[in-house]
Every structure is written in structure tokens, then in C-alpha cells.
Amino acid sequence: MTASHSDSLVVLFGATAGAYGAKLGSDERELILLVWQVVDLPSKKVGALHKSLVKADNLDLSDQCREVTGLTAEGLGKVEPLDQVLQQFSQLVSSDLKVLGRSSYTLCSDGQSLIRQVLHPEASKKNLLLSDCFYSFYDLRKEFHTCYPNSAAVKDQTIKTMAEYLGLGTDETEEDFGVWQVKTMVAIIFSMLSESCNHIFTEPETVKYKYETGPCSKSETVDSETVIRARGLPWQSSDQDIARFFKGLNIAKGGVALCLNAQGRRNGEALVRFVNSEQRDLALERHKHHMGSRYIEVYKATGEEFLKIAGGTSNEVAQFLSKENQVIIRMRGLPFTATQEDVLGFLGPECPVTGGKEGLLFVKYPDGRPTGDAFVLFSCEEYAQNALKKHKEILGKRYIELFRSTAAEVQQVLNRYMSTPLIPTLPTPIIPVIPPPYTIATGSIRDCVRLRGLPYTAGIDDILEFMGDATGDIKPHGVHMVLNQQGRPSGDAFIQMKSADKAFMVAQKCHKKMMKDRYVEVFQCSGEEMNFVLMGGTLNRSGLSPPPCKLPCLSPPTYAAFQTAAVIPAEAAALYQPQALLPATRSPQASAAAPPTVTYYPAQTAQLYMNYTAYYPSPPVSPTTVGYIAAPPGAVAAAATAAHSPILPQPGALVRMQGLPYNTGMKEILSFFQGYQYAPDDYNGLIQLSDQARSVLQAPKEWVCL
């Protein structure tokens, strides 16, 4: 039990098997020590001082822990685990309170870390239920600064600095570790209760019992100092899983926003909004803590990013999410003809939907067509679990996917679909024009090195620092980062050296050298092997394995083609006229009078060179558009009359189709666009890409429609 006006305090101190002081709990190590003493505030009496060792699952103590605490793994192996120590804590505190004639109390700790960063996260991982007393506590550092405003800032306070400020004894060697700390904290409290200060403990810190869901409006103001980005989440994780990862910290209502990729699926990231900057700073200390077997990266984010993901403006969504403390389930893959009755019948009586039809929200395009997605509200966890058991069951002729969802995901999915144009345009050009060509090594000469096991945060500068003096032997443009399918670093890189001897020396000198907190393997290889991996193949002890597919890529079959300039075919260049990408609405007279706009390449860079360093994924993919430079007026006429540069009809709208079945014909495409106006009757508006143009665009089969 906790007191509303705190007649009694339980002064609590603890230590883990790892970091100590300001970094307590930041290394995810377990609790190994608890020391406490009851203080009766009105009478200024104290109970007995208790010290309990805690048996951790991992008894590998850090050097700092052994030095500061004097504890050993052998000694800790004979004591009780955390759940039993917590039971003893409750029993002994109740006994001491009874002696002092009190029945309620509030914890008082040195800072926030012991309660928020150690006890709550560890109890959550071990599925232990903490008593109510651990959800309310006083931070002695804050109370001290309130009582003595001229003292050091709260973040700079320690037990020792507070004692020195008051002129108390600070010889820690007189007592066992933990005992001195608790006795000194009690002495500090008594000084604060003296007549000169007459401090009153009235506003304890609180820890939320559970995460509260709720909607977020785009009109809200979100402080950027309260938002973090969590990366590396399991794809099936829910907002409650994320809240559990940050157990002990107070997340704002509706403050978990799961991020979706371009296909509307979760990408393993989430934005989390906390109630204040202090909670956010504690969350950043959980960088690379684990959720199951995966470590989670935690970075700063902005309020603008949070609103972009979680904010919404739809009244329909706001009304749907207005019912608080509901469990949200997302249904995906619904037949387009599915009705509310169909969905309710699919879920059945064992998982009743909150409010019946009002608890269903179908996701639609701006023109009212269904997307096949829907969100469902359930009043309790039991009903939601029953619904999730129907994952991949059949409705009509389709199997339905069911996932846990969040209010932020509802907003994000609705925002995405409602902003989708009826006929999408081509994406923004992403390939730059660069003037000078340069050469990538080929052949069997082993003048390259491969770096494997790089930290994912490593950049070019980190690699150059890692190479040390050998950086002078690297060829110009000779550092190549290998990216994965998501465009993120894969942990591999290739470096072209000036000679095979230089590559051999680097491999000998730098192999298994540390970069940040990881050792990096360095192997000598040839240009041919490097090109093979960059094109999507693998290089291992068994030799070379070919790329997973032989589809044409943006670059030629091998990088040897870069020894000469890589030129965009005229046919492909013609497909990407600026006006064809975004045709303006004009009258027939204006169209006839205006000269066509064409792709123009300046005389000093007559060829369009492709920057191969921009796409090093494995397996290979290619950008979908080609960049262009607007032509000056004098170049328009000559380019327009060139026989090898066909111009697309300006009044038409260009639509690109990807992912067509290999056996798709003209009839199927025309049927797909039934109801839309397309090119003339001879179907010249359908242009099947040639092999040359396909190498610049994207395989396996595409059509461009006018």
C-alpha cells in the first residue's frame, strides 16, 4: 500500500551485475542487490536496515561490479532469486511498519534508474507481477533540488554530492556497499525534514500500469524531445509488445506508431512518444536491449515524423477510435464484395465485435472502392485472441490474414489509401547524371579486398579510418558498400587497391581488427569475384554462387562495361520525356503550336553515365526511372527531328504496369483498363519494351500505356 501524503518512506537502493551510477540498467544486466530501510516521517524514527542479495540468471559480473560491490559469482549462486527476494521485501516492510504503528508507505530511491530501468524491465521479462508500491516512488534527487534550489542540477546529483552539500560524512569504506548509501539517504531525508527546511513529500513519481491506446490528430503539437524511433522490431510485434519493451517508462496515450512500408506492411520500425523528455532520455538508454532474441535499436526522432505516421484528419477514423481501451485487429485480404455481415459471420459468436457493425472500419480508396483491408475492435484480450486464431481461414474464396494493430496504424493505412491517386504517375527520377566515367576492376588479378562483418552504422569514413595508412593505396572511387534488399548496409564492403601486393598487405594487417565494437574480417579477392557479389552472387568457402536471378539489371551483366561509358539507349530516353511524365492539360491549338520538350544532355557530358555506387543491393534491383536535364530552347528543334528519338504523344497520360504475368497479352491489358480511355484503335499506345530498353527499366515484363 502507498500513502497519499507519505507518512512513511521506504528508502531503497540497488545494484546490478553491470553498470553502476548514472548508467544503471543501461546494459540490461540483472539485479543482484537490494538494501532498504523504513523511515517514519512524523516521528523521524527508522526501522531495521535490511540487505538482500539476489541470484541472477547470468552470474557473469562486470569488472566494475566486482570492484564496487565486492560481490562474487560464487556468493550470488547460493542466494534467492528475484521473485522470492521481492516477497521477503514485502513481508519485512510490513513487519517494520507495524512496529512503527504505520500501515502505508511510499518508496524513495536515488534517481529514476533503479525503479524504471531495472526493476520494471526485469520483472516484465521474467513475468513477475510487481506490487503496487513499485508504481509510485519519490526521486530523492528531485526532492533534494526542490528543498535546496542552489544545489547542483538533478542530473548531476549523487548520494555523495548531496551529502557533501549538507556537510555529512562521506567515507564509504566504513560500511558495506549499499548499507552506507541507504544510511546516507536517510540522513539526507532527516536534514530535509528539519525546521530550517520543513520539506514535505507530496508529489511522487508514477509508473503507468499499462499502455493506453487512443487516436492522434494532425493538428496536435508533438514535442520532438519526447519521440524516439525503435528499429529492428519483429514484424508481428504489436503496440503492447513495444510498451512492454519500454516497461517502467510512461508512454503518451496513443504514443506507439508502427511504421509501414510502401506495400502497407510493417517494416520493423516504430515511433514512440513519451510523456516528457526525461522519459525519452531514459528510453534512449535502452538502445540495443532485447525483445526476445532480437536487439532493438533506439534513436531520437521528431514530432513531425510522429505526426506523419500517427496523425489523422478523418472524422470516421476519429469516431472509430473514440472507444477507449479496445484491442484493435487488422484484417487483410478480404474479398472486395465482403460486407459487414460477412465479416461478423466470419468472426463468429466466440469473438464478438465491440458495438457490432460500429466496431468495423473498412479501408477504401478515394473513389469508394474497397482495398481488402478492415479494422475490428474487441473489448478484451480474450476476444482478440479468439479472432487471431482465425488467421488464414477462408472467407468466400480467399484466406484472410489477421494481425494485432494500433490506432496509429489505422491512421497510417487510411492516410495512405486516401491519398492514393486513381492513376498513379511514375516515381521521381533517382539516377543522377555524372560527367566522368571511371573503371571498376575486372579479371582474376587479386587486387581487391573484401570487408565482412562491418557494423551496420559504419560509413565510408569509418572504413578509411579502419584502413589506416593503407588508404593511400586505394584506387579513386574504390570503396563499394554492399546493400541489402531494403537498401541498408549488409555488413560487407569491397575495396579496390592499386596492386595485388597492396591488397595482400591490407588483408594481413587488418584481418579481425576491431571497428567500433565488432571485429572485421578482411579477405583478398579479385575484381571478378567482387563484381560477382555486387551483382547478387555470393562468395564463400565453397567458391562463387551465381546471383539468385538472371533478370536484366540497370547495369550491364558485368561491371566491365563501365570501362566505357554506360549510355542510356535512345529508345529508353524517349520514353521518359518530362512532359510525358507529367503532361499538362492544354488545348489542341496550344498543343499544336508548342514544340515538344525532349531529354537533353549538355555537350560537355554528351553521355549519361550511371552512378553504380548508388545501387549495390544483393540480389540486384534497379531504379525505375531515368533522370533528365531540361533542354535549353535552342536544342529542342534538333532533338525533335532526330530519327532515333521518337516522341510520345503529349496529350496522353503515361501509366506503367509492373508485375504482369509472363503470359499477359494485349487483350488482358485492355480488359484490365476497361472503362478508361486509352490510345487510338490500332493500340499503338501499348509499347512493349525492347531488350535494350528493358535493361534500363526493369524486368521481367512491362508495358507502358498511353
N, C-alpha and C positions, 0 to 999 in steps of 0.2 A: 504493500500500500504506500502511496505517496501523499504527502500533506500539501494542501493548497497554500498554506502560509509557512510551511517548513519549520516546524518546531524542532525537528531533529534532522541532522545530516549524517550520511554515511560517507566518510572520506575514503575514496577508493584509488588505488594505484596498481598498475600492472606493467608487465614486460612480456615481450615475445622472444622467440628464438632467433630473431633477426635484428633489424634496425632499432635504434633507441632514440628517444627525444623527439625532435620535430618530424622525423621520418618514421615514427612508429606506425606500423601497419601498411606502409607503402610497398613493402617487399612480399606481402601476402603470407608472412610467416605466422605460426600459431602461437597462442597464448601459453606461457609457461609459469607465470607467477601472478598471484593476486594478494594484495595486502589491504586491509581495511580497518576502520575504527569508527564507532558510533559517537557522535557529538550531540549533546543536548544543548540547544542554543539558549533557552531561558536561564537555565541553572549553570551553564558553562561547565557541565560535567562530561566525562568521557567514559565509554565502555572499554572493555578489554581490546587490545590490539591483536588482530589475527593475521596470520601469514599462511598461505596455501600454495604449494607447488602444483602445477598442472601437467599431466602427461600428454605430450603432443604425439600426433601420428608420425611426424618426422622429427627425430631426435638429433638431427644434424645441426648443432648450434653454430652460429656465426662466430667469428673471432671476437667481434665487438661484444656480443652477448656473453661469451665466456669471460672476457676481461672485465666487463662492467658488473655482471651479476655474481660471478664466482661459481656458477652452477655447472654441472657436468651432465652428459648424456646418461651416464650410469645412474646418477642420483635421480634424474627425472623418470627413468624407466621403472621405478618402484612406487610411483605416486599414483593418484587417482586421475581419471580423465576429466574433461571439462564438465560434462553433464553432472557428475557426482560432486564436483567442487562447487558448482552453482547451487546444488541442493544444500550442501553444507553452509554455503554463504547465507541462504535464506533462513535456515534454522538458527544459526549463530546470531544473525542480526535481530531476529525476533526475540531471542532469549535476552540479548543485551538491552533491547528496548523495554522489555518487560521489567528488567531490574531498574531502569531509569524512570519507569512509570509512563512510558510513551507507547504509542501503537502505530504511528505512521512516520515516514521518513522520505527524504529525497537524497539521491546520490550527489556527490561533489567530487569532481575529478580535475586533474591538472590538464586543462585543454580539452579538445574535442576528440582527439585521435583514439583514445582507449575505448570509448563507447561506440563512436561511429565507424572507425576504421578497423577495429579489432574484434570486439565482442559481437556486434551485429553481423558482419560478414561471415565470421567463423561459425556462429550459431546457425546461420542460414545454410551454409554448405553442409553442415553436419545434421541438418534437420532437427535442431534443438529449438524448443519454444522458450524464449526468454520471458521472465516475469515482467509485470507492468513497471516495476521500478526502473528498468533499463530503458524506458521510453521517455523519461524525464530526468534531467540532471542539471546541476549548476556547473558552469565552467569557472573554476577558481580564478583563472587569468582575467576573464572579463569582469568578474565581481571585484577583483583587486583593482583593476584600472578604473572602475566606476567609483570605488572608495578613495583611490589615490590618483586623481587625473594627471598629476605631474610625473607619474612613473612612466616607464618605457611602454612602447606600443604593445598591444595584446600579442601580436605575432612574435615579438621579441622576448616575451616574458618566459621565465622558467622558475621552478621552485627555488633555485639558488638565487636568482636575481631578485625575486620578491622578498626572500629572507634578508638579503643584503640591504635592500631598500629600507627594511624595518629595523635593521641592526641586530638581527637574530644570529645565533651561532650557525655556521655553515660547514662544520667539519663532518663530512660524510663518512669518514673512516671509523667513527665511533660506533656506528650501528651497522647491522646487516643491510644489504641492498633492499630497498623497499620500505624497511622499517624507518630509516631516517627520513625518507620522503614523506611518509604519512604523518610522522610526528611533527615535521616542519610545517606541513599543510595545516595541521590542527592549530599550531602556534600562530600561523598567519591569520586563520579564521578568528581566533580569540582577539588578536590585535584589531581586526576589523570590527569586532563587536564592542570594543572599548568605548568609554564615554566620549572620547575625543572624536571618534568616527561614527559610532552608533549605526553601523551598516545593517540593513535589513535585506534578507534574501527573499525576493518576491517574484522574480520572473525567470523561471528555469528554462533551459533549452529543451526542445521537444524533438522526438523522433517519430515520424509518421508510421502508423501501424501498417498501412497498405497504400498502394498507389491508387490515386483517384483518376478515372478517365473523364474526358469532357471535350467539348469542341473548342476550336480556336478560330478567331476571326482575323481576317487580313488587316482589319483596322486596329488591332491591338498593337501596343508598343512593347516590344520584347528587348530587354537589356542584353546586349551582346556579351556582357560579363557573366551571364548566367547560363550560357549554352555551350555544350560540348558535342563533338562528333565521335561516336563509337564505331569502329571498323573491325571487320573480321567476325561478325556475328553468324551463328548458324542460320541457314536460310529459313528454318522453321521456327525460330525464336519469336516470341510474342512480346508485347509491351510489359506483361507481368514478368517475363523472364529477364528483361532488361532492368526492370525495377528491382528484381531480386539480386542482380549483379551489383547494383548500387545500393544495396540494403544498408540502412543506417543513415543515408543521406536523404534529404527531403526534396523530392521531385515535384515541380509545379503541377497543378491539376491539368491533365491532358498534355503533359510535357514530354511524352515519348512519341517521336515521329519516325516510323520505319521508312527508309528510302526505297524507291522503286527504280528499276532500270527502264530503258526505252520500251521494253516489251510488257511493262506493267508488273514485273516480278521483282521480288525483293533482292537487293544487291549486296546484302550483308552489312549494310551501314544503317545507322540511326542517329538522329539528332535528339538530344535530351536537354530539357530546360529545367533548371533548378530554381529554388525559391529565392536564392540570393547568391552573390559572388563568392561568399565564404564556402557554401556547399559546392559550388562549381570547382573551386580550387582543390577541395578535398577529393572531388571526383577525378581530377587530373592526376592525382597521386595513384590512382588505380590503373594507370597505363600498363598494359601487358599482364594484368591479372587474368585469371582463367574463368571461362564459362564452360564447365565440363572439361573436355580435353583441349579446348581451343583458347589461345590467349587473345585478349581483346585490346586493340589499340584505342587510346583515348586522346583526342586533340581538342584544341579550342575551336569554336565555331562562332558564327554571328547570329544576331537576332533576325536579320534579313534572310539568312539561309533557312532558319527555322520556319519563318512565316511562309516562305516559298513552298515548303513541303507540307506544313500542317495547317496553314491558314485557308479559310474558305469564305465564300460570299453567298452561297446558295441557301435560301430560306428553307428549302426542302431538306437539305442536309442538316441544317441547324435544328429543325423540328425533330428529325430522326434521332439526332444525338442528344436531344434535350433530356431524355430519360437517363438519369444518372445511375452509376453502379451496375451497368449492364455488361454482359460479356458479348463481344462482337465476333461473329463468324463470317468469313468471306466465302461465297460460293462462286466457283469459276467453271465455265464450260456449259452453262445452261443452254438448252435449245432456244432459238430465237423466238419460238412460239410459246414458250413457257409462261404461264400465268401465275398469279399469287396463289390460286387454289392448287396448282400443280406443285409449287414449292412446299406449301404447307402439307400436302399429302405425301410428298417425298420425305419430309422430316418426321412425320408421324406423331402420334399422341405421346410418345415417350420423351419427346423434346419440344414442348410447347413454346411457341414464339411469343415474346412479350407484346401484348396488345394485338395479337393476331396479325391481320394484314398491315396494321400500322407499324409492326416491327420488321417489315420487309422494305428494302430500298433497292430497286432495280437501277443499274447503271445504263445510261443511254447516250447515244450520240446527239449532237445539237439538233438533228432533224427528227429525233424521236425514235430512231432505230435502236433495238437492243444490242448491247455489246456481249451478252452472255455472262455478265458478272452481276452479282447481287450481294447485299449485306443483310445479315439477320441478327436480331437482338434476342438474347436469352437472359432470364432474370437471375440465374445462378450457374455455378460451375458444373453442377451435375447435368443440367440440361445441355450445356455446351459440349460436355464430354460425350454425351449420347449422340449429339449431332456429328461430332468428329468421327465417330465410329462408322458413319455412312460415307466416308471418304472413298471416292471412286466407285460408288454404287451407281446403277443405271437409272436415268430419268429419260423416258422416251427411248431414243436410240443412242444416247450419249452418256458417258460416265462423267460424274460431277466431282470436282475437287473441292475440298473444304479445308480451310485454314483459320487459325486464330487471326484476328485482325485488331486494329486500333482505330480510334476516332481520327487520328492524323492520316491513317491510310485511306479511310473513307474520303476525307477531303482531297487527298492527293489523287486518288483514282478518278473522282468526279471532276476535279480540275483538269486532269489530263484529257479525259474524253470530251469534256465540254468545250475545250479549246482546240480540238482536232478539226482541221479544215475538211470539207466534204471531198475535195480533190486535192490531195497534198502536193506541194511543189517539191522540186529536187532540193536536197540538202545544200548547205552553204559550201562553196568550193574550199577545199582544205589543202591542196597541194601547192606549195609556193613555187615561184619562178626564181631560179638562181642562175647567175651568169656563168661561173666557171665550172667545167667538168673536172672530176677527179677520179682516180683509179682505185678500185678495190683489188687486192692481190688475188691471183688465181694460181693454179698449178700445185705441184707437190712439194715445193720448197717450204720447209718448216720455219718460216719467218714470222709466225703469229703465235700468240699465247691466248689461252682461254682461262678466264677467271670464273670459278664456280663457288657458290655459297656466299655471294655478296649480301650484305644487309639490304633489305628492301628499300631502305631510305637512302642508300648510297647513290651519289651522283657522280658526274664526270670529275669534279674537283676532288672528291674522296678517292677516286681511282688514281688520279695523278699523284695525290699525296701518298697513297699506298705504294706506288711505283718508285717513289723517291728519286734518286739520281738517274734512274733509267728513263725518266720522262723525256730526256733529251734525245733518246733513241727511238721515239715513237714517230711514225710517219704522219704527215699532215692529214687531218681528218681520219685518224687511225683508231679511234676509240669507238666501239659499237656496242651499245646496250641492247640486250635481248629482252623483249617484252612478251607478256603472255597474251591470251585472247582478250583479256579485259583492258589491255593497253598499259598494264602496270609492270614494273620491273620483275623479271623472273628469277633474279639472283645470279644470272650469267652475264658475261661480257666478253668481247673479243678485242684484242689489241694487235695492230699491225706494227711490227718492229722493222727497223731498217735492214736487218740481216738475220739469217738463221742463228748466227753466233750470239747476237744480242738477245734473241728470243730465248735461247738456251740459258744464258746467264740470268735473265729475269726469272725464268721458271725455277732455277736452282735457288736463287736468293729469296724470292718472295713466297715460295710454296708454304702454305699453312701459316703465313704471317697474319697477325690479328688486324682486322679492320673494325673499329668500334668494339662491339662485344662478341664478334664472330671471327673464327679463323677462315681464311680464304684459300682454296686450292688453286694452284696455278700450273697449267699444263702447256707444253709446247705443241703446236699443231701447224698444219699447212693452210694456205689460203683456200684450197679446195674444200677442206674439212670445215673451215669457218663458213664459207658460202653455203655449204650443205645444211648446216644448223640454222643459219639465218633464213633459209628458205623453208624451214619447218621440219627438217630431219633431226635425228638425234645422234650424238657422238658419245659412245660409251666403251667399256672394255671389250665388248663384242664387235666393235667396229662401227661402221656407218649404217644407220637405218634411214630409209627414204622418208620424205615428208608424208604425212598422213593422207594427202590428196595431191593429185597432179593437175589440179584445176589451174587455168591461166591466172597469173597474178599481175599486179601492177607493174612489177619489174620483169625483165626477161627471164628465161629459165635459169640462167646463172648470172652472177654479178659481173661476169666477164664483159657483158655488153656495155658496162659503164666505162670501158676503156675508150669507147667512142661515145658521143653524146646520145642520150636516150631521147628520141624525138617523138612527140605525140603525132599519130597519124592524122592526115588531113581530114579523113572521114570522121574520126572521133572528135577532132577540134570543131568541125562544123556542127556536130550535134549539140555543142554547148555554147551557142551564141548567147550573149547577155539577154537579148530581147526574147529569145526562145525560153529562157529560164523563167522570166517574169514578164510576160507580154503585157503591154499596156493596152487599155481599151481605146481604140481610135476609130474614127470614121473611115469609110472606104476611100474618100478623097485624100484624107491625110495620109493613109497608108500608101497610096499610090505615089504621092509626092515625096515622101520621106525616103532617103536612101537607107538601105539595110545596114544594121550595125553588125560588125564582124569581129572575130577574135583577132587581135593584133599583137605581134611580138616585135619589140623595138629592134632597130638594125644592129645595135651593138650586142644584142642577145638574140640572134636570129633563130636559135633553137630553144625549146622549152625543156630545161633539164629537171629531172625528178630527184628530189632530195631523199635519197634512200635512208638517211638516218631518221626520217620521220616515221617509218613503218618497219619495225623489226619484230613483229609478233611471230609467235610459233604456236600452232600452224599458221601459214601465211593468210593474210586477208589484204584487201586493197581498199583505199578510199573510193568513194562513189562518184566523185565529180572532179573536174579538171579546172584549175584556176585560170584566169584570163586577165589581161591588161586592156583597159578600154582603149580603143583605137583613136588616134587623132583624126580630124576631118580629112586631111589630105590622103590618108591611107585607105579610106573607105571604098572609093571607086575602084582602085586597082584590085583590092582584095575581093570585091564583089564580082568582078569579071573573071577572076581566076577560075580556070576549068576544073581544078582539083578541089575547090572549096564550095560545095553545094550549100545553099542557104535554106533553112527551114522556113516554111510559110509563117509569116509573122502573126496573122490573126489567130492561129491555133494555140491551144494550151498543151504544153508538153507534160505527159504523165509517164512515169517509169514504173514497170512492173517487175518485181523480184520474187524469186521462189516459185516460178512456174514449174509444173510437172514437165518432164522431158518430152512427153508425147503431146504437149499442148499445140494445137493448130490455130489457124486464123478464125475458124468457126467458133471455137471455145472462147477466144478472146472477145469476139464480137458479142457473143452471148453474155459474157461477164459484164460488158458495158451496155447492156440493153437498157434503154430509157435515156441514154446520154447521146448527145450529138457528137459524131466523130467526123473524120476526114471524108473526102469525096467517095463516090461509089466504087471507084476502082481500088479502094483500100490502100492507096499509096501512103496513107497516113500511118500504116503499120510498117515499121522499118525493123527488119530482123538484123541484128548486129553481125558484121563480118568477123572473121577470126582476128583480123588486125585490130579492129576497134574493140573487140571483146577483151583483148589483153590490156587495154587501158581502162575499160569499165570494170565489169565484174561478172564472173562465171557463176553457175553453169549455163543458164539460158535466160535471155532477157528480150523484151520488146520495148520499143519506145513508141508511144501513141501520140498522134497529133489531134 
